[in-house]
Amino acid sequence: MLFSADSWPRIADGTITVTFRTWSRAQARTGGRYRVGGMLIEADDVRTVTVADITDADAIRSGHHDRTELLARLGAPDPSSTVWRVEFHYIGDDDRTVRGRDDELSTDELDDLIARLDRLDRRAGGPPWTRATLRLIDKYPGVVSTALARQVGYERPVFKLKVRQLKELGLTESLEVGYRLSPRGQAVLRALG
């Protein structure tokens, strides 16, 4: 689930605990965990409700001043139409962020991460990309992904998928624009030479 960056602090402090979505089908499930702005949230209740059933209290719990403001964000749907209501709670930091902070890696942990990078390179079927991508992000932190993708000859969506694989290992962090290496990513890059 996507949330605007200005809502992240209020999700973390428990002020925002509900969101309404105009999905055509469910994009979340009760009990599902979702990464949002470096955090992990869990959906407690996912269901459809009619627009007429949305209360001011729900609107406030979703980070809006009142129901009118929320309905405007939703595109002022007809009162009889349905929207998805997702109630959730903040669990803690995104597991990738937690992994990324750990730069005190044993020899075995480093060997495992390097073996994983090698597997990613082999699975890609083309030239090795993991080390080049780590070096590129290290050299150009905060640079828009389109420019980075061009430098390594990938289309932007392909490049972003590759960076996401490195992020799963805790090696990169997303910024508002671009990426940077996590402390763990820096440790791995140092070990690679």
C-alpha positions as a Python dict, from the first residue, in 0.01 Angstrom:
ca = {
    (1, 'M'): (0, 0, 0),
    (2, 'L'): (126, 344, -86),
    (3, 'F'): (100, 640, 149),
    (4, 'S'): (230, 993, 99),
    (5, 'A'): (553, 1069, 284),
    (6, 'D'): (384, 1335, 497),
    (7, 'S'): (164, 1062, 651),
    (8, 'W'): (452, 834, 757),
    (9, 'P'): (520, 998, 1096),
    (10, 'R'): (148, 980, 1183),
    (11, 'I'): (139, 611, 1085),
    (12, 'A'): (440, 547, 1309),
    (13, 'D'): (290, 728, 1607),
    (14, 'G'): (-49, 557, 1567),
    (15, 'T'): (-244, 867, 1464),
    (16, 'I'): (-329, 720, 1122),
    (17, 'T'): (-478, 371, 1155),
    (18, 'V'): (-730, 356, 870),
    (19, 'T'): (-711, 414, 495),
    (20, 'F'): (-977, 413, 227),
    (21, 'R'): (-904, 297, -127),
    (22, 'T'): (-1097, 292, -454),
    (23, 'W'): (-946, -38, -567),
    (24, 'S'): (-1142, -248, -813),
    (25, 'R'): (-1029, -555, -615),
    (26, 'A'): (-856, -604, -280),
    (27, 'Q'): (-490, -500, -279),
    (28, 'A'): (-448, -593, 87),
    (29, 'R'): (-570, -875, 311),
    (30, 'T'): (-649, -903, 680),
    (31, 'G'): (-333, -1016, 856),
    (32, 'G'): (-112, -904, 567),
    (33, 'R'): (203, -708, 641),
    (34, 'Y'): (306, -418, 421),
    (35, 'R'): (615, -203, 393),
    (36, 'V'): (551, 170, 403),
    (37, 'G'): (821, 436, 416),
    (38, 'G'): (1073, 227, 608),
    (39, 'M'): (804, 86, 837),
    (40, 'L'): (607, -235, 860),
    (41, 'I'): (229, -222, 911),
    (42, 'E'): (-24, -503, 953),
    (43, 'A'): (-379, -493, 819),
    (44, 'D'): (-628, -574, 1096),
    (45, 'D'): (-946, -550, 889),
    (46, 'V'): (-994, -522, 512),
    (47, 'R'): (-1348, -486, 378),
    (48, 'T'): (-1569, -283, 150),
    (49, 'V'): (-1798, -15, 288),
    (50, 'T'): (-2038, 224, 122),
    (51, 'V'): (-1927, 583, 102),
    (52, 'A'): (-2236, 675, 305),
    (53, 'D'): (-2100, 461, 594),
    (54, 'I'): (-1775, 659, 627),
    (55, 'T'): (-1782, 869, 942),
    (56, 'D'): (-1593, 1180, 1048),
    (57, 'A'): (-1413, 962, 1304),
    (58, 'D'): (-1295, 729, 1025),
    (59, 'A'): (-1182, 1028, 820),
    (60, 'I'): (-979, 1161, 1113),
    (61, 'R'): (-825, 816, 1173),
    (62, 'S'): (-723, 821, 804),
    (63, 'G'): (-535, 1149, 850),
    (64, 'H'): (-797, 1390, 716),
    (65, 'H'): (-962, 1681, 894),
    (66, 'D'): (-1311, 1550, 826),
    (67, 'R'): (-1524, 1331, 604),
    (68, 'T'): (-1559, 1603, 337),
    (69, 'E'): (-1182, 1625, 293),
    (70, 'L'): (-1152, 1244, 268),
    (71, 'L'): (-1432, 1223, 10),
    (72, 'A'): (-1260, 1491, -196),
    (73, 'R'): (-940, 1283, -197),
    (74, 'L'): (-1140, 980, -305),
    (75, 'G'): (-1288, 1178, -594),
    (76, 'A'): (-1621, 1249, -420),
    (77, 'P'): (-1782, 916, -511),
    (78, 'D'): (-2155, 858, -503),
    (79, 'P'): (-2278, 781, -146),
    (80, 'S'): (-2401, 438, -257),
    (81, 'S'): (-2070, 334, -416),
    (82, 'T'): (-1828, 112, -227),
    (83, 'V'): (-1467, 169, -129),
    (84, 'W'): (-1214, -46, 52),
    (85, 'R'): (-1161, 29, 420),
    (86, 'V'): (-830, -95, 561),
    (87, 'E'): (-772, -74, 934),
    (88, 'F'): (-408, -133, 1030),
    (89, 'H'): (-146, -84, 1297),
    (90, 'Y'): (224, 0, 1298),
    (91, 'I'): (450, -294, 1383),
    (92, 'G'): (799, -144, 1361),
    (93, 'D'): (1075, -80, 1117),
    (94, 'D'): (1079, -245, 775),
    (95, 'D'): (1278, -569, 804),
    (96, 'R'): (1498, -458, 511),
    (97, 'T'): (1585, -141, 701),
    (98, 'V'): (1675, -343, 1011),
    (99, 'R'): (1896, -574, 802),
    (100, 'G'): (2050, -276, 627),
    (101, 'R'): (2170, -122, 954),
    (102, 'D'): (2374, -432, 1040),
    (103, 'D'): (2722, -369, 902),
    (104, 'E'): (2902, -591, 1154),
    (105, 'L'): (2909, -894, 927),
    (106, 'S'): (3094, -1214, 1003),
    (107, 'T'): (3299, -1384, 732),
    (108, 'D'): (3020, -1640, 690),
    (109, 'E'): (2757, -1366, 652),
    (110, 'L'): (2970, -1183, 394),
    (111, 'D'): (3031, -1506, 204),
    (112, 'D'): (2657, -1577, 205),
    (113, 'L'): (2571, -1230, 74),
    (114, 'I'): (2835, -1251, -199),
    (115, 'A'): (2702, -1595, -299),
    (116, 'R'): (2352, -1445, -320),
    (117, 'L'): (2481, -1167, -543),
    (118, 'D'): (2645, -1429, -765),
    (119, 'R'): (2313, -1619, -789),
    (120, 'L'): (2129, -1300, -884),
    (121, 'D'): (2387, -1237, -1156),
    (122, 'R'): (2356, -1592, -1292),
    (123, 'R'): (1974, -1585, -1284),
    (124, 'A'): (1967, -1262, -1485),
    (125, 'G'): (2108, -1445, -1787),
    (126, 'G'): (2306, -1143, -1906),
    (127, 'P'): (2618, -971, -1790),
    (128, 'P'): (2671, -954, -1412),
    (129, 'W'): (2485, -655, -1273),
    (130, 'T'): (2486, -666, -892),
    (131, 'R'): (2832, -526, -823),
    (132, 'A'): (2804, -263, -1097),
    (133, 'T'): (2470, -150, -954),
    (134, 'L'): (2605, -131, -599),
    (135, 'R'): (2902, 75, -720),
    (136, 'L'): (2677, 302, -925),
    (137, 'I'): (2446, 371, -630),
    (138, 'D'): (2748, 429, -406),
    (139, 'K'): (2890, 680, -655),
    (140, 'Y'): (2558, 856, -724),
    (141, 'P'): (2337, 850, -413),
    (142, 'G'): (2010, 1035, -450),
    (143, 'V'): (2019, 1038, -831),
    (144, 'V'): (1690, 966, -1005),
    (145, 'S'): (1654, 603, -1116),
    (146, 'T'): (1600, 701, -1481),
    (147, 'A'): (1951, 849, -1500),
    (148, 'L'): (2107, 551, -1320),
    (149, 'A'): (1926, 306, -1548),
    (150, 'R'): (2059, 485, -1856),
    (151, 'Q'): (2415, 459, -1725),
    (152, 'V'): (2394, 79, -1708),
    (153, 'G'): (2182, 35, -2020),
    (154, 'Y'): (1853, -76, -1862),
    (155, 'E'): (1501, 50, -1897),
    (156, 'R'): (1390, 221, -1574),
    (157, 'P'): (1137, -50, -1469),
    (158, 'V'): (1399, -325, -1514),
    (159, 'F'): (1657, -125, -1319),
    (160, 'K'): (1413, -61, -1034),
    (161, 'L'): (1335, -434, -1009),
    (162, 'K'): (1705, -509, -983),
    (163, 'V'): (1756, -249, -711),
    (164, 'R'): (1457, -395, -526),
    (165, 'Q'): (1637, -732, -519),
    (166, 'L'): (1939, -562, -359),
    (167, 'K'): (1708, -388, -113),
    (168, 'E'): (1563, -727, -10),
    (169, 'L'): (1916, -823, 95),
    (170, 'G'): (1938, -504, 301),
    (171, 'L'): (2205, -353, 74),
    (172, 'T'): (2026, -42, -57),
    (173, 'E'): (1782, 213, 76),
    (174, 'S'): (1525, 411, -119),
    (175, 'L'): (1538, 786, -85),
    (176, 'E'): (1272, 1037, -181),
    (177, 'V'): (1469, 1058, -507),
    (178, 'G'): (1704, 773, -595),
    (179, 'Y'): (1884, 535, -365),
    (180, 'R'): (2184, 501, -139),
    (181, 'L'): (2377, 208, 1),
    (182, 'S'): (2279, 99, 349),
    (183, 'P'): (2556, 48, 606),
    (184, 'R'): (2532, -325, 523),
    (185, 'G'): (2564, -245, 151),
    (186, 'Q'): (2871, -34, 220),
    (187, 'A'): (3028, -320, 417),
    (188, 'V'): (2961, -563, 133),
    (189, 'L'): (3102, -323, -126),
    (190, 'R'): (3418, -280, 86),
    (191, 'A'): (3453, -659, 107),
    (192, 'L'): (3416, -685, -272),
    (193, 'G'): (3702, -438, -315),
}
